[in-house]
Amino acid sequence: MRENSAMQQNFWTKECAAPTRIVNFTGTLAGVDYRDAIICGDCLEVMRAMPEKSVHLIVTSPPYNLLNSTGNGLKKNTRCGKWANAAIKNGYQSWDDNMPYADYVAWQRACVAEMLRLLTPDGAIFYNNKNRVQAGLLQDRREIVAGFPLRQIITWKRSGAINFNAGYFLPVTEQIYLLCRRDFRLAPGANKFTDVWEIKQEMKNPHPAPYPEALIDRILQSAPGTVVLDPFAGSGTTAVCARRHGRQFILIEQSPAYCEMARQRLDGGQWRNAA
Ligand SMILES: C[S@@+](CC[C@H](N)C(=O)[O-])C[C@H]1O[C@@H](n2cnc3c(N)ncnc32)[C@H](O)[C@@H]1O
């Protein structure tokens, strides 16, 4: 409990005494109650098993394919160079983050298409990804969202970055693509946040690539919607914030270790040692 905010503690002890469930996906969700639960499985398969128009808001950050690198730095198990201490250099528990770029784009487009199918007519997706320079040329992640209903691109300015390279300016920004159905409206007053969000990256979460809670809090302050889905849930930051904002959540994560980490985090356990 010590690691959760006072607000979360209050919510947990007073209103949410049942432990968070991990649902192991077996090919169907028929008859399964997966609201406020963590579904352990491949998100594309799981989303395909969910009914259309059943989710109001999707907040997600997929793997960035960082191990697929033409450079010298970010290689698996590297102990030298500027990335020696970056946990992400070893990929994720159940995902090596190293696809041929065209396959990565095709995979992510399939995921975004499925997310759009799940949205209610007033729903929105906040899809976070990051441009990269590879073989001297920009991999512009707008390729992933091309042709989908893109309303705006928010620039997330972090306070640091791991991809140092003498050949290009150090990128300190990521992109959040706001894809939405036509009836989606920002919460009243949220336009004041502007399209540049300066929020420090998370440093105390043992997951290799966690969201900062402040980023999700801002999204939830900006976007209404009861049911919030994160199909690449990692350590469960989206659910922690959704609960704080009185929303319901659905998490999907393929690594059993990260599912357990998220469960312990939501239930006030020693989650920082869980994976
Ligand atoms: C960038 S991390 C998300 C971190 C998360 N936002 C947090 O705050 O902890 C991406 C996550 O996607 C998961 N993942 C990779 N491929 C997946 C798949 N096919 N289905 C579900 N999860 C997947 C990885 O295990 C990793 O935890």
The ligand as a MOL file (V3000), in Angstrom:
LIG
                    3D

  0  0  0     0  0            999 V3000
M  V30 BEGIN CTAB
M  V30 COUNTS 27 29 0 0 0
M  V30 BEGIN ATOM
M  V30 1 C 5.6780 -0.0910 -24.0280 0
M  V30 2 S 5.1550 -1.4380 -23.0760 0 CHG=1
M  V30 3 C 3.7150 -0.7960 -22.2660 0
M  V30 4 C 4.0500 -0.2660 -20.9010 0
M  V30 5 C 2.8520 0.2850 -20.1610 0
M  V30 6 N 2.3220 1.4680 -20.8090 0
M  V30 7 C 3.2070 0.6110 -18.7080 0
M  V30 8 O 2.9670 1.7410 -18.2520 0
M  V30 9 O 3.7550 -0.2590 -18.0320 0 CHG=-1
M  V30 10 C 4.4890 -2.5550 -24.2410 0
M  V30 11 C 3.9610 -3.8620 -23.6480 0
M  V30 12 O 3.3520 -4.6180 -24.6970 0
M  V30 13 C 3.4980 -5.9880 -24.3880 0
M  V30 14 N 3.2310 -6.7590 -25.6130 0
M  V30 15 C 4.0530 -6.9850 -26.6570 0
M  V30 16 N 3.4230 -7.6700 -27.6160 0
M  V30 17 C 2.1560 -7.8820 -27.1820 0
M  V30 18 C 1.0210 -8.5280 -27.7320 0
M  V30 19 N 1.0560 -9.0930 -28.9420 0
M  V30 20 N -0.1170 -8.5490 -27.0190 0
M  V30 21 C -0.1740 -7.9880 -25.7690 0
M  V30 22 N 0.8740 -7.3660 -25.1950 0
M  V30 23 C 2.0300 -7.3030 -25.8850 0
M  V30 24 C 4.9170 -6.0890 -23.8380 0
M  V30 25 O 5.0790 -7.2580 -23.0440 0
M  V30 26 C 5.0260 -4.7830 -23.0380 0
M  V30 27 O 4.7260 -4.9980 -21.6730 0
M  V30 END ATOM
M  V30 BEGIN BOND
M  V30 1 1 1 2
M  V30 2 1 2 3
M  V30 3 1 2 10
M  V30 4 1 3 4
M  V30 5 1 4 5
M  V30 6 1 5 6
M  V30 7 1 5 7
M  V30 8 2 7 8
M  V30 9 1 7 9
M  V30 10 1 10 11
M  V30 11 1 11 12
M  V30 12 1 11 26
M  V30 13 1 12 13
M  V30 14 1 13 14
M  V30 15 1 13 24
M  V30 16 1 14 15
M  V30 17 1 14 23
M  V30 18 2 15 16
M  V30 19 1 16 17
M  V30 20 1 17 18
M  V30 21 2 17 23
M  V30 22 1 18 19
M  V30 23 2 18 20
M  V30 24 1 20 21
M  V30 25 2 21 22
M  V30 26 1 22 23
M  V30 27 1 24 25
M  V30 28 1 24 26
M  V30 29 1 26 27
M  V30 END BOND
M  V30 END CTAB
M  END
